[in-house]
Amino acid sequence: MRRTLMLPLASLLLVPAFMGCGGDEIPTTPPAAATEPADILYHLQYLAVRKDFKHIALIAPITPDVVFPSARQMHMDAKALGLTLTPEELKGLGVEQIASKLDELPGGPDPVNFPDYTVKEARLAYNAGIYRLTKGLTAKSWGKMRHMGITDNAAARQFGSQTVVKDMTLGFDGTKILSVSCLKKPDGNYGVSFMRYLVSVKSLKQ
């Protein structure tokens, strides 16, 4: 008599589902918290393609020393790359009220020039910056993205000896495309502290 191996339901729920598209793999369900820097790739793939904006909170640090300067730089970089957010995306990301200011955000609290830009708004702007940068690649390209190296971020020491940041390089077809700084959060899981492209997105054959 042939026996069928049955996995517990809980085990099945912990395995990310993938949708194949010409060999590409994109998570179709929200990935679990990133226990290793490498896990961040699956979160970015899921976010970029599935557009589950609430999911960003799982990989986004919330401390002012991260969200203010990184939100500013990510939106500046996105602007330079010609990446914009649609009205629907602005609404979904909760940044409609500061949409006109995203490309000129301060790197920290600025009560004089940006009196309404509190840490709460900075966190939303930061989340929007992560998603905005993911728009530099098509769904097909995100499906091809692979890890191309993870190194220690020495600059993280300026924030204290307990701060752990790993720089992960992502790419495909032998080309390094994106650098993602992964910060170890107080809960022990990793989040995205910064992202930047290593190549011109317009030059990619996506």
Secondary structure, DSSP 4 states (H G I P E B T S, - for coil): -PPPP---HHHHHTSPPEEEETTEEEESSPPPP-SSGGGHHHHHHHHHHH--GGGGGGG----HHHHHHHHHHHHHHHHHTT----HHHHHHHT-GGGGGGGGG--SS--TTT-TT--HHHHHHHHHHHHHHHHTTS-HHHHHH-EEEEEEE-GGGGGG-TT--EEEEEEEETTEEEEEEEEEEPTTS-EEEEEEEESS-GGGS--
